[in-house]
Amino acid sequence: MEKILEAARLAPSAGNIQPWHFVVVTDQQMRKKLSKGRYAKFLAESPVVLVGCGDRRASPNWCVVDTTIAMQNIVLTATSEGLGTCWIGSFNENQVKKLLSIPERFRVIALLALGYRRETRELTSKVLHFFRRKKTIEKIASLEKFGKCLFNK
């Protein structure tokens, strides 16, 4: 956990303000309460839930972007350590803030499930990944102008 949080700590931020704070939730009852969102049910089973918060007072224009960058560092580091993560945006911010005593000046940016991957995926997930494959590079990037082919083929 220290290595993962260190990766977040070292993330770049606008003006080096570092407007983030992370609440590490391991308590089973707390994780169960965090799992109330429509797409967050499995948080009750995840051994760790990281709650990424951005300080609006410290960085009103960039706290969301900066905290998101730090959370992506968490995802990449956790993955390199053999852990699985899942980004959760399905939550009621006011309920999360109340449950975790998060000060008013902070926004809850996202929840992040952290643990070892399940060996089997549910049928719904398998079907979704089959029909919604990752886009090709040609569909997500252009050269110089939007829509101009990046690679000569």
C-alpha positions in Angstrom: 0.0 0.0 0.0 2.9 2.4 0.7 4.3 1.9 -2.7 0.9 2.5 -4.3 0.3 5.7 -2.4 3.8 6.8 -3.0 3.0 6.7 -6.8 0.1 8.9 -6.2 2.1 11.3 -4.1 4.7 11.7 -6.9 2.0 12.5 -9.5 2.3 15.8 -11.3 -0.2 18.6 -10.5 -0.9 22.1 -11.7 1.4 24.4 -9.9 2.6 21.4 -7.8 -0.4 22.1 -5.5 -1.0 18.3 -5.0 -4.7 18.9 -4.1 -5.4 15.2 -3.3 -6.2 13.1 -0.3 -6.9 9.4 -0.3 -9.0 7.6 2.2 -8.0 3.9 2.5 -11.0 1.9 3.5 -10.4 -1.7 4.7 -13.2 -2.1 7.2 -15.8 -4.6 5.9 -18.9 -2.7 7.1 -17.6 0.6 5.6 -16.8 -1.1 2.3 -20.4 -2.5 2.3 -21.8 0.9 2.8 -19.6 2.3 -0.1 -21.1 -0.5 -2.4 -24.5 1.1 -2.6 -23.9 2.6 -6.1 -25.5 0.9 -9.1 -22.2 -0.3 -10.4 -20.4 -0.6 -7.1 -21.9 -3.7 -5.6 -18.6 -5.6 -5.6 -16.9 -3.0 -3.4 -18.2 -5.0 -0.4 -16.0 -7.9 -1.5 -12.9 -5.8 -2.4 -10.3 -6.0 0.3 -9.4 -2.3 -0.1 -11.3 0.7 -1.4 -9.4 3.9 -2.1 -11.4 7.1 -2.1 -9.8 9.8 -4.1 -10.6 13.3 -2.9 -9.7 16.7 -4.5 -9.3 19.9 -2.5 -11.4 22.6 -4.1 -10.0 25.3 -2.0 -6.4 24.5 -2.8 -7.0 24.1 -6.5 -10.5 25.1 -7.6 -9.8 24.7 -11.3 -7.6 21.6 -11.3 -8.3 19.5 -8.3 -10.4 17.0 -10.4 -7.8 16.6 -13.1 -4.8 16.5 -10.6 -6.5 13.9 -8.4 -7.4 11.8 -11.4 -3.8 11.8 -12.6 -2.7 10.7 -9.1 -5.3 7.9 -9.1 -4.1 6.7 -12.5 -0.7 6.4 -11.0 -2.2 4.2 -8.4 -3.9 2.0 -11.0 -0.6 1.6 -13.0 1.5 0.9 -9.9 -1.1 -1.6 -8.5 -1.2 -3.4 -11.9 2.6 -3.6 -12.0 2.5 -5.2 -8.5 0.1 -7.9 -9.8 -3.1 -6.3 -8.3 -6.3 -5.6 -9.9 -8.2 -2.3 -9.8 -11.6 -1.0 -10.8 -12.5 2.7 -11.1 -15.9 3.5 -9.7 -17.9 6.6 -10.5 -21.2 5.1 -9.2 -21.6 6.7 -5.8 -23.5 9.3 -3.9 -20.9 12.0 -3.1 -22.7 13.3 0.0 -23.2 9.9 1.5 -19.5 9.0 0.9 -18.4 12.3 2.5 -20.6 11.8 5.5 -19.6 8.2 6.0 -15.9 8.9 5.8 -16.0 12.4 7.5 -14.5 14.1 4.4 -14.4 17.9 4.9 -16.7 20.1 2.8 -13.9 21.6 0.8 -13.0 18.2 -0.8 -14.8 16.6 -3.7 -15.0 12.9 -3.9 -13.5 12.2 -7.4 -13.7 8.5 -7.6 -13.6 5.2 -5.7 -11.0 2.6 -6.6 -11.4 -1.1 -5.8 -8.0 -2.7 -5.1 -7.2 -6.3 -4.7 -6.3 -9.5 -6.4 -8.2 -10.2 -9.7 -11.0 -12.7 -9.8 -10.0 -15.7 -11.9 -13.4 -15.9 -13.5 -15.6 -13.1 -14.8 -19.3 -13.0 -14.8 -21.1 -13.8 -18.0 -22.3 -10.2 -18.4 -18.7 -9.0 -18.2 -17.5 -11.6 -20.7 -20.2 -10.6 -23.2 -19.5 -6.9 -22.7 -15.8 -7.3 -23.4 -16.5 -9.5 -26.4 -18.7 -6.9 -28.1 -16.9 -3.8 -26.8 -13.3 -4.4 -27.7 -10.7 -1.8 -27.3 -10.6 0.7 -30.2 -7.6 0.7 -32.6 -5.0 3.4 -32.4 -6.3 4.8 -35.7 -9.7 5.4 -34.1 -8.3 7.2 -31.0 -5.4 9.3 -32.4 -4.7 11.6 -35.3 -1.6 13.3 -36.8 -1.6 17.1 -36.8 -5.3 17.5 -37.4 -8.3 15.6 -36.1 -9.1 12.7 -38.5 -5.7 12.7 -40.3 -4.3 9.2 -40.3 -1.4 8.8 -37.8 0.3 5.9 -39.5 0.9 5.3 -43.2 -0.4 1.8 -44.0 
